[in-house]
């Protein structure tokens, strides 16, 4: 298919989009994990400052991720600083990503639309970050939007396109909108997270291919896009300069923040593991391999020189986009001074999932309709099941790969005769949906009982309402969450929250009301096991009076002698 249709199957697209919106709300309400307590609280803090009219810019690179900060600030200004306001924008961006996917998949039929949506929307990490104050899902939207715009222009101006050609002034206006849209989409991804630069090798590949093997329309597209992008970036740098006095302040902040793993430059073993099997293993263990692995039967045949250079159809284009983004994410360095590819953290690779889902949806549509690829799908699910089962994380193996393996084995046996069965497409669609929803449904049950809501209730009801000066000592995540619950204004209540480390250097007076909190949820997020907790928690002295204990969630002590807090050992 090399012709863009406006939006086929509109009613079915609306149905799927409505289902997606309901699913996102249900998952948020009943499966809300809460906040990480580190990066997300930084974004919440900067958003709160913006909401209060204070545009805070410093040497922290997080302060310049405006694509997450500014919309969240607007939400805070309208609805206050709370979990609902924090989730509105990420949920909206996730739904917008679903709209783009449905538009692309609609070019390949209803079955492809259904499976593309399922593969992406039921992915654990898509759902996990769908309501988080994190930039990764926003970056994924910007990258996908850029390639949707590119695809729209490429195939609308293909020599084989059957749509009537507009007159010359209209063509120029259309071209301008495409160029601006492409440049703004990539800039939006950059405003979310600077690691969008890792896709630069693939963008350069497209530039070279279109420059030498493309038609004049594509050369004009790139020329205008580069010009538009340069103007946008220059305007942005001038704005940063006017606000901070240093037009390269964001890049200086990136250089000053050792965010990426320095071990790659000190020890080759982690690096070699990362660029060989480490990332693949992560994708399998975390359930991200579903979209990528299911796309392979369609992607592999497109990896021929002619198809990679010409990309004559939308099918080949999206397959090559996935390969290009995957290779860029796998090998591109995040540092100009050392070779440091992105760390093996699922959130850094969220932008691969929707792009892979486009090809995966087509593969599954062919599987459900024509009984193809069943043997490959069975072997793929089996390999992922065994690999994940042998790893420390068994969620994906038992709740994702095993159900899929059983379905593919069943269809392999059923289709051995190469015959179709009645209502085959409907039955297989339902079976695949049932298999893939087990993982997120199981995680909903876990997240609903992880202790986040309980500790939040205690901060609100037990401490926030105290009308006198108090100090609460706890782990870092609990400290960060508490400051967030106070709207980052604990001073107005004469309350302060300190981490265990900060308490060792704090000055207390005998008249201070001091408390200690510990709960397993924020303790785990803080990276503290039992051995790393302060001695006064592991073996409470008489000066630590226990006020409340729920072994499954939270323990609260009143401190009668604050001097014990200055010695963790």
Secondary structure by P-SEA (a helix, b strand, c coil): ccccccccaaaaaaaaaaaaaaaaaaaaacccccccccaaaaaaaaaaaaaacccccccccccccccccaaaaaaaaccccccccccaaaaaaaaaaaaaaaaaaccccaaaaaaaaaaccccaaaaaacccccaaaaaaaaaaaaaaaaaaaaaaaccccccccccaaaaaaaaaaaaaaaaaaaaaaaaaccccccaaaaaaaaaaaaaccccaaaaaaaaaaaaaaaaaaaaaaaaaaaaccccaaaaaaaaacccccccccccaaaaaaaaccaaaaaaaaaccaaaaaaaaaaaaaacccccccccccaaaaaaaaaaaaaaaaacccccccccccccccccccaaaaaaaaaaaaaaaaaaaccccaaaaaaaaaaaaaaaaaaccccccccccaaaaaaaaaaaaaaacccccccaaaaaaaaaaaaaaaaaaaaaaaaaaccaaaaaaaaaacccccccccbbbbbcaaaaaaaaaaaccccccccbbbbcaaaaaacccccccbbbbbbbaaaaaaacccccccccccccccccccccccccccbbbbbbcccccccccc
